[in-house]
Amino acid sequence: MPSTYSYPPADSDIAALVKQLTTSLENMPTVLEHFDQSMQEGATLGELRGITAAELQALYKIACKLCNDGAFEHALPISLQLMLHAPADSRYTFQAGSCLQRLGEFKHAAILFARTLDLKSDEAAAAYRLGECLLTIDRLVEAKALFEMAVELSRGKFHCRDLFELAEARILSLQH
């Protein structure tokens, strides 16, 4: 991912944050090496760096807004940082996967959606998105299985009705 953007977010504070977090990602191998032993013992990068849950939540809200605005390239470095600093929170992994999917990085997005399902096995949206990514990279059998999983995970959940219908339609399209 490039460290500068040709069109940064309009909000100068958000643009500075995106640039800072992008640069920080470039230095992440060194940071991870420094904290390797503590992380092997179960500490998260967020804990080791003293990042609070409130700070993570504030960053998540910014990334959500950027995603809602269609600025996935700007939301991605924030989402990746969140995922690295709080790896057990499936929301961050799902969001990073969503950014990658929207940016056409389907194989990488598929990995993050699979990780989301590892973290939260009943996440119908992750199953559906993983199915979409697999379909895009011509893994039709696996994609169909994920759409079927999305149907089962969303069955009977009113808030998942649209997802249920989308997954069923995908299954039908793969049968022809």
N, C-alpha and C positions, 0 to 999 in steps of 0.2 A: 504494500500500500504506500503510495507516495506520501511524503511528509508535508507537502503543501498542496493546497487546493486551488484550482483555477477560479472557483467561485465559493468563497467561504460563506458561512451563515451570515445573514444580515445583522444579527445581534453581535456586536463586537465582543461582548463578554463570552458568548457561546463560541464564537470563532477562536478566541484565545484559549478557551478550555479544550476545544477539539484539537488545536495545534499542540498544546501541551501534552495531552493524552496520547496523541499520535507519536510525538517524540519519545514519550515515556515507553511506548510499545517497542520502539527501536532499541531501547536499552534494557528491555525485559530479560533477555538471557543472562545478563550480568546480575540483575536483581535476584532472579530465581536461583542462580548459583550461590549467591551470598546467603540466602535464606533456606537453602536446600535441606540442611539437617533438621531445622525446626519444622519445616513443612512435612518432612518424612515422619516426624513425631506427631503430626496431626494438626498443627497450627495452620491457619489460612494466611495468605499473603496480606489480606486486609487487617487481620489481627496483629500481625508482625509490624505492619506499618502504622498501626494506630488509627485506622479508618473506622469511624463509627457507623452503626446501622443507619443513623439519620443521614450521614453523608452519602452512603451508598444509595439510599432512597432518593435523595435529592438528585444525584446523577442519573438514576433510573428515570425519574420524571423528565429530565432534560432529554434523555435518549428517546423516551416515548414520544415526546413532542416532535422531535426531529423526524422520527419514523412516521408519525401522523402527517407531517408536512411533506413526506416523500423524500426527505434528505437522508437517505440510507447511508451514503458515503460519509456523512458527518456523524451519524449515530453509531456507526460501526466501531470507531476507536473507543468510544465511551462504553459501548456494550462489551467489547473485548476486555477492557479494564475491569468492568464489573464482574465478568465471568472469572477472570484471573484472581481477583481479590476475594470473591465469595463463591467458590466453585460448587458449593452444595445448593445454591439457589437456582432452581431450574428456570426461573424467569429470565435471568441474565443470559443463560446459555441459549434459551429459545430466542431471545431478542437478537443476539449476535447471529444465530443461524438465519433468522428472518432477514437481517441486513444483507448477509452474504447471498441468500437466495435472490433477493431483489436486485443485487448487483451482478447476478449471473454466475456466481461462484457455487454451482450446484453440488459439486462433490464435497467441498468444504462445508457447505450448509447442511448436507446430509449427515455428516459426522456430528455436527452440533445438535441436530434434531434427534439423532440416535442417542446422544449423550443426555439430552433432555428427557427422553423416555427412560433412560437408566436412572435418572434422578427422580422422575415422577411418572411411574408406569401407567397411570390412568390419564395422561395428557393427550386427549383426542386431537387437539390442534397440532401437536408435534408429530403424531402418527400421520396425519393428513399431509402436513408439509414435507415430511420425509418421503411419503409416497409421491408427492409432486416432483421432488428432486430426483428420485429414482426413475420416475417416468421420463424426465427430461434427459437423463443419461442412458436411456434405453435399457433399463433393468425392469422390464414389464412385469415379470412374475412377482418380484419382490415389491414393486409398486402396488400391484393389486392386493397383495397380502396386507400392506400398510393401510390401504384405503378400507379394506375389510375391518382391520383393527380400529380405524377411526370410527366406522359405523358402530361397531360394538361398544366402544368407549363413550360414544355420544348418545347411544340409545337411551331414551327416557329422560334425557336432560334438556329441559326447555331452552336453556341458554346455548345449547349446542345444536339446536334444530337446523340452522342453516348449514353448519358443518356436516351434519348427518346427511342432508340432501345433496350437498356437493360431493361427498365421498361416494354415495350411492350412484350418482351420475357418472363419476369416474369409473366405477366398477363396471357399469353397463357399457360405457364406451370401450372398455378393454375387452369385452366379450364379443365384440363384432369384428 
